[in-house]
Amino acid sequence: MRIELSPQVADFLRSLAPEPRKQLRAALRDLAKDKGDILELEHPLDGFHRLRTGRYRVVFYYIIEKNKRGVRCVFAERRELVYELFSDLVIGE
């Protein structure tokens, strides 16, 4: 399965210290194999899932098209901020 990163997720990964960056990249590689601590999010974030890696969360959705299956990672942040910030982006304030 293919993993696509939004610019926000790519920038977030680059901003991390080496060890957390390494762990998050490994978790994303596992996600490509449909493995990891994955949870479907509830209202108001229906259709999105989260990947948990230590203190960090990645919000994503599955891409299912005719000849393509993948994951689009749309937002990443520390656990204590991720849902509030992402909800504000998706739903508005």
N, C-alpha and C positions, 0 to 999 in steps of 0.2 A: 504494500500500500504506500502511496506517495504522501509525503508530508509537505505542506505549503505553509510558510510563515509570513504573517503580515509584517509590515515595516516596524510596527510597535513591538512585536515579539522579537524580531531580529535585534532591534536596538536594546531591548531589555536584556537579552542574552549577552550582548557585548558589554553591558554595564556591570555585569556581575563579576565578582572575584573569581579567580581561576577554578577553585574547587566547586563552588555551587554551579558555575557555568558548565563544568564537566558533568556533574550529576544531572543537570537539566537536559543537556544534549543526549546523555545516555537514555533518559526517560523518553525523550522524543523518538529516539531510534527504536525503543521498545514499543512505543505507540504505533509505529509503522508496522509492527508485527501484531498489533491489536492486543498488546500486553500493557500492564501498568495499573495504577490505582485510578480507575476511571469511574466517573459518576455522572449520570444524566442530571442536568439542572432542572429545577422546578420553576413554576410561574414566578416571575414574569420573564424568565430566561428559557422558556420552552424551546427545544430544538438544539440547544447548546449542551456541551458536556464539559467536564473539567478533568484535568490530569493533575494529580497531586504528587509533588516531589518535595519532600522536606517542608520548608517554610514557604514554598512557592506553588502557585497554581497557574495552569495554562488553560484558557477557555478556548474551546474548539467546536467545530461541527464536522460531520461526515459529508464528503462529497460522493454522491452516487449518481453517476451518469451512465449512458449506454455502454461505453467501453472504458470507463475510467472510475476507479474507486480510490478515494484518498481522504485526507484530513486537512482542513484549513484551520490553522491556529491563529486566532484573531486577537487575543489579549493575554498578557502575562504580567503578573505582579506578585508581591508578597501576600500571603494568606489573609492578613488582617485588612488589606485594602482592595483586593481584586474584585469582589462581588459588588461592592458599593460603586467603585469607579466604572466597572464595566456596565452596570445597570444604568448609570448616568449617561454613558455613551449610547447605549441601545435605546433606552426609553426616553431619555431627556430628563432634565431636572424639574 
